[in-house]
Amino acid sequence: MSARLFPAFALVFITAVAGQDVFRPDFRLNPDDITVLMAADAKRSEGLTPFQQGGHGKFFIQGWTRSDQSATWTMTAPAADDYAVHVLASSRGNRPLKVEVASGAGRVTGLVPPSPWRWNRVALEGILRLAPGAQEITLRLAAAEGEAPFDARVESLELVRPAVRDRLRAAALRARADTRWLQEAGYGFMVHWTSQSVPRRGAPKPYDQAVQEFDVEALADQVKAGGAGFLVLTTSHAYQYFPAPLRSLDAILPGRTSRRDLVADLAAALDRRGLRLILYYHLGAVPDHAWLKACGFWETDTSRLFGHWERIIGEAGTRYGTKLAGWWFDDGMTSYYCRSAPWERLARAARAGNPRRLLAFNAWELPAATKFQDYHCGEGDQDPSGRGALPVGGDGRYTQGPSLGLQAAATLVTEGDWGHFARDREIGQPRWTAPKLSDLLRRFMDHRNVPIFNLEIYQDGTVSPPTIELFRQARAAVKRTPD
């Protein structure tokens, strides 16, 4: 970072790369829900740059190292009212930060404390009074201790009327599902079987043919042999396909479903073995231009996008009922959150057909996107203790930190990649030996943190036999170990 100082409050508006599609919010406050102001959408001082700009998701800004830097949003409020304010920020270097959010004569402040988590969601003290109409809201940061150097990243501000905040929190907690079966499962497997999956050798088959020939009995046998208690099956990923007939998806973009209901067949095969099924779903990704255009992904008015989502997810949930034990929704913080998603409605649609269905919106290393979910996806998090938030002998829910109250889970890559996309190549070796894996499993179980091991999968629906044997040995070693 350059040591050159810029004039106080000198702002530049950072736009998307020319010609690049990007979601642009309407900058209108919603008095009946939480309004998210992404730092990447603000007018901001020089040096404040977006992380991974130009993709389908929206991330944080970085390079906040001086107290003369700021981020400003011009918002429109429907009426004069009071708003509670949260800031999602990360203090690198373990230094506390002072936070100030101001609009007109109003001002609220708070402290981003040092913590073992990369990110904090901090409730600022006091209430910010906003006038009706257009107005600026400005965020500033400074070292909490004199002129000490700091290095911060900021994801967003959240504005919500206190009564709405309390109502949403109560509704989310009432809707929480029982996660004890997830803990009792010990661990699960995930497979990214998608339209891009390839066979062990030779050319990949067309998607519908691959769905028709997928060997559900062989995969269910492997899941059982590997000691997992459930399977997470990826439906859509880079491209929006779904391995079953779905009228709601066909109505948006025909040709992206299959004649065979692979989900129903796989759920039945797993159920016969005492195992459960969770589905992974992705909202949309940059490579799939046709889908992003058809579903309204880039539109400022998100009603069409989320309306499509509710119909797709609701149709699937209603059809599979109790045979569908959960959803693992990707990009919760980078594609849903930045759109101030209507979480209560989405959760209701996701539980169609099964009110006890578990829900999770992947936050990656960021704070939880919403309270309207049951477990934390924990992408890449290999610390069974949740950085101290999951005591041994606890109930498996985070006792502190940005995922407070959610059932702990961790989603880990087992071999070389999330999916098997390289042609004419064997699935690689797992990352652990049997002794190291058994030790890892034991530590996760001690904290009631549920690991989900992603396994590469061939297009025929089988995973690596050596990987399954590794898990069989590791699970046997855990069972032989006295408590």
VOBASE-497053 format. One record per residue (C-alpha): x, y negated, z negated. Coordinates in steps of 0.02 Angstrom, whole numbers, padded with zeros to 5 digits, always signed. Example, Ala and Ser with C-alpha at 12.3 -4.5 7.8 and 13.67 -1.06 7.14 Angstrom:
2
+00615+00225-00390
+00684+00053-00357
END
This chain:
483
+00000+00000+00000
+00068-00168+00049
+00115-00284-00092
+00048-00433+00007
-00095-00517-00085
-00249-00578+00006
-00349-00734-00042
-00478-00702-00178
-00647-00647-00109
-00584-00645+00072
-00698-00514+00151
-00695-00422+00314
-00839-00318+00381
-00776-00146+00431
-00880-00069+00571
-00880+00105+00642
-00763+00151+00783
-00828+00080+00945
-00950+00200+01026
-00954+00313+00874
-01123+00363+00807
-01146+00318+00625
-01290+00309+00502
-01331+00129+00456
-01450+00101+00309
-01584-00034+00310
-01517-00114+00149
-01691-00121+00072
-01716-00080-00110
-01841+00058-00145
-01928+00014-00309
-01997+00191-00327
-01835+00290-00311
-01647+00276-00326
-01567+00164-00195
-01389+00211-00148
-01267+00077-00089
-01119+00166-00009
-00954+00076-00027
-00915+00121+00153
-01067+00015+00206
-01012-00140+00110
-00924-00296+00166
-00758-00270+00082
-00588-00348+00055
-00442-00302+00164
-00354-00145+00106
-00515-00055+00058
-00527+00083+00188
-00650+00226+00212
-00594+00405+00186
-00624+00515+00340
-00716+00384+00439
-00807+00435+00597
-00880+00605+00553
-01059+00657+00519
-01036+00623+00333
-00999+00464+00237
-00866+00465+00102
-00787+00343-00022
-00671+00195+00003
-00493+00195-00060
-00349+00073-00084
-00429-00026-00226
-00273-00085-00317
-00305-00269-00357
-00432-00366-00457
-00457-00492-00315
-00532-00357-00203
-00720-00335-00195
-00864-00250-00105
-01025-00341-00063
-01194-00282+00002
-01334-00396+00065
-01493-00315+00005
-01678-00355+00019
-01788-00329-00134
-01978-00319-00114
-02010-00412-00277
-01920-00480-00428
-01878-00338-00547
-01750-00263-00665
-01630-00126-00608
-01513-00009-00698
-01346+00011-00611
-01228+00159-00595
-01059+00158-00511
-00974+00313-00441
-00787+00284-00453
-00622+00370-00480
-00473+00297-00571
-00315+00375-00505
-00167+00373-00623
-00277+00402-00775
-00304+00218-00817
-00470+00145-00879
-00553+00017-00765
-00670-00128-00798
-00820-00136-00683
-00928-00286-00644
-01081-00292-00532
-01157-00463-00502
-01301-00539-00405
-01344-00723-00421
-01332-00769-00604
-01353-00587-00659
-01209-00476-00708
-01185-00301-00782
-01022-00223-00837
-00948-00057-00888
-00792+00048-00905
-00730+00190-00796
-00637+00297-00923
-00491+00414-00893
-00557+00590-00877
-00505+00762-00818
-00631+00750-00675
-00583+00663-00516
-00742+00560-00518
-00860+00477-00642
-01040+00419-00630
-01042+00271-00751
-01200+00188-00815
-01164+00002-00831
-01222-00092-00985
-01375-00201-00970
-01502-00232-00833
-01475-00323-00669
-01618-00442-00628
-01645-00455-00440
-01745-00590-00355
-01865-00555-00212
-01796-00563-00036
-01617-00554+00028
-01472-00570-00093
-01293-00516-00115
-01235-00385-00238
-01048-00383-00272
-00939-00253-00356
-00770-00296-00434
-00643-00189-00525
-00497-00232-00639
-00378-00146-00757
-00455-00126-00929
-00289-00168-01010
-00216-00335-00957
-00129-00336-00787
-00087-00150-00784
-00078-00078-00607
-00221+00033-00552
-00277+00133-00402
-00463+00164-00382
-00583+00245-00261
-00767+00200-00253
-00909+00304-00182
-01062+00197-00216
-01178+00097-00325
-01348+00164-00376
-01493+00046-00416
-01651+00107-00499
-01786+00031-00607
-01771+00104-00784
-01948+00174-00786
-01919+00261-00619
-01752+00330-00680
-01834+00405-00833
-01978+00479-00733
-01862+00560-00604
-01749+00631-00739
-01896+00709-00831
-01969+00780-00670
-01802+00856-00618
-01775+00938-00787
-01952+01010-00787
-01920+01087-00616
-01755+01171-00663
-01753+01358-00629
-01682+01492-00743
-01503+01532-00691
-01475+01681-00806
-01488+01805-00663
-01346+01713-00576
-01235+01732-00729
-01283+01914-00748
-01233+01945-00566
-01053+01906-00614
-01003+01842-00443
-01066+01834-00266
-01003+01839-00087
-01032+01709+00047
-01016+01739+00234
-01010+01606+00369
-01095+01708+00504
-01141+01578+00635
-01160+01546+00820
-00970+01527+00824
-00929+01696+00745
-00826+01816+00850
-00799+02004+00850
-00639+02089+00799
-00593+02107+00981
-00662+02046+01146
-00781+01910+01198
-00919+01853+01079
-01097+01901+01122
-01236+01775+01149
-01315+01720+00984
-01483+01807+01004
-01398+01971+01055
-01279+01958+00908
-01426+01934+00790
-01513+02086+00865
-01358+02196+00839
-01308+02132+00666
-01288+02283+00551
-01378+02232+00392
-01360+02403+00310
-01171+02402+00333
-01154+02227+00260
-01269+02266+00113
-01165+02422+00077
-01006+02318+00078
-01079+02187-00039
-01132+02323-00160
-00964+02412-00148
-00873+02250-00183
-00966+02227-00347
-01052+02064-00301
-01226+02032-00369
-01287+01922-00226
-01246+01864-00051
-01248+01687+00020
-01285+01696+00207
-01243+01546+00313
-01381+01498+00434
-01337+01334+00521
-01159+01269+00510
-01067+01171+00646
-01215+01201+00762
-01398+01207+00712
-01452+01387+00737
-01561+01495+00626
-01558+01687+00634
-01747+01708+00632
-01901+01643+00722
-01941+01468+00656
-02078+01368+00740
-02023+01209+00652
-01847+01220+00724
-01908+01270+00898
-02022+01117+00898
-01870+01004+00878
-01744+01091+00991
-01795+01253+01078
-01672+01395+01100
-01591+01385+00928
-01683+01529+00843
-01686+01718+00870
-01817+01850+00907
-01761+01959+00761
-01790+01899+00583
-01616+01938+00520
-01648+01848+00356
-01797+01959+00314
-01704+02117+00363
-01550+02071+00263
-01652+02019+00111
-01740+02189+00115
-01575+02284+00131
-01500+02188-00015
-01656+02209-00120
-01649+02399-00099
-01477+02391-00179
-01528+02277-00322
-01445+02124-00244
-01512+01950-00207
-01501+01833-00058
-01460+01648-00054
-01461+01549+00109
-01335+01415+00157
-01402+01273+00265
-01314+01126+00348
-01409+00969+00396
-01308+00932+00553
-01129+00909+00613
-01040+00803+00743
-01006+00942+00872
-01193+00973+00894
-01239+00815+00988
-01402+00887+01053
-01464+00928+00878
-01412+00762+00801
-01508+00668+00935
-01661+00781+00928
-01681+00778+00739
-01652+00591+00715
-01489+00613+00620
-01421+00438+00657
-01585+00344+00637
-01594+00210+00503
-01771+00263+00463
-01740+00434+00384
-01922+00489+00382
-01907+00591+00543
-01744+00676+00489
-01806+00725+00317
-01978+00768+00383
-01898+00894+00501
-01793+00960+00356
-01944+00986+00246
-02036+01081+00381
-01888+01194+00423
-01842+01232+00243
-02024+01244+00189
-02068+01367+00328
-01920+01478+00285
-01955+01472+00099
-02139+01511+00118
-02102+01659+00231
-01970+01741+00120
-02051+01703-00047
-01967+01788-00194
-01848+01881-00077
-01756+01716-00057
-01672+01683-00223
-01586+01519-00184
-01523+01386-00066
-01344+01321-00048
-01361+01154+00044
-01200+01084+00113
-01148+00901+00123
-01261+00849-00020
-01152+00699-00061
-01094+00654+00114
-01250+00673+00223
-01401+00673+00105
-01344+00554-00031
-01290+00412+00084
-01469+00409+00151
-01546+00388-00023
-01627+00558+00006
-01803+00586-00064
-01737+00721-00181
-01901+00760-00269
-01987+00796-00104
-01840+00897-00038
-01835+01004-00195
-02021+01037-00182
-02002+01095-00001
-01851+01202-00045
-01951+01296-00178
-02098+01333-00062
-02148+01514-00091
-02043+01534-00249
-02043+01403-00388
-01900+01496-00474
-01785+01480-00323
-01614+01407-00366
-01558+01249-00276
-01389+01167-00253
-01330+01020-00147
-01143+01033-00121
-01051+00883-00194
-00872+00941-00155
-00762+00852-00285
-00886+00708-00303
-01019+00688-00439
-01182+00783-00422
-01293+00708-00288
-01454+00729-00386
-01532+00805-00541
-01657+00895-00430
-01549+01051-00421
-01500+01196-00533
-01318+01238-00504
-01155+01157-00449
-01077+01227-00290
-00899+01195-00349
-00819+01198-00177
-00636+01244-00199
-00639+01226-00389
-00530+01366-00461
-00536+01307-00642
-00656+01425-00734
-00666+01306-00883
-00734+01161-00780
-00589+01055-00845
-00647+01085-01022
-00834+01058-00990
-00876+01244-01002
-00831+01312-01174
-00808+01498-01200
-00968+01563-01275
-01071+01422-01201
-01224+01439-01091
-01133+01411-00925
-01198+01235-00902
-01081+01086-00896
-01078+00999-01065
-01000+00839-00998
-00936+00759-00840
-01016+00718-00672
-01108+00885-00659
-01183+00875-00834
-01322+01002-00864
-01299+01103-00705
-01258+01288-00704
-01075+01307-00659
-01024+01396-00499
-00870+01390-00389
-00859+01427-00203
-00688+01490-00151
-00607+01543+00013
-00544+01722-00004
-00445+01749+00156
-00388+01620+00284
-00542+01520+00331
-00727+01496+00296
-00774+01597+00450
-00696+01715+00575
-00683+01605+00729
-00516+01660+00805
-00534+01785+00946
-00442+01952+00953
-00376+01934+00777
-00401+02038+00620
-00467+01958+00463
-00316+01912+00358
-00264+01971+00186
-00350+01903+00029
-00264+01770-00074
-00254+01875-00231
-00187+02042-00286
-00304+02155-00384
-00227+02110-00554
-00236+01923-00518
-00414+01935-00455
-00470+02036-00606
-00393+01905-00720
-00481+01766-00623
-00648+01858-00634
-00626+01885-00820
-00593+01701-00851
-00743+01647-00747
-00854+01767-00842
-00789+01705-01010
-00853+01532-00966
-01012+01595-00880
-00953+01506-00725
-01010+01602-00571
-00883+01617-00429
-00943+01637-00251
-00808+01713-00142
-00819+01668+00041
-00770+01814+00152
-00734+01804+00337
-00856+01909+00438
-00851+01986+00611
-00991+01956+00735
-01058+02132+00708
-01098+02088+00527
-00955+02177+00438
-00822+02104+00325
-00644+02164+00295
-00636+02337+00212
-00470+02294+00124
-00552+02141+00047
-00698+02245-00017
-00576+02372-00090
-00482+02232-00178
-00643+02173-00262
-00691+02352-00307
-00524+02375-00397
-00531+02205-00481
-00710+02230-00542
-00667+02403-00609
-00520+02329-00705
-00633+02196-00782
-00758+02328-00838
-00620+02431-00919
-00560+02281-01020
-00638+02275-01194
-00730+02115-01241
END
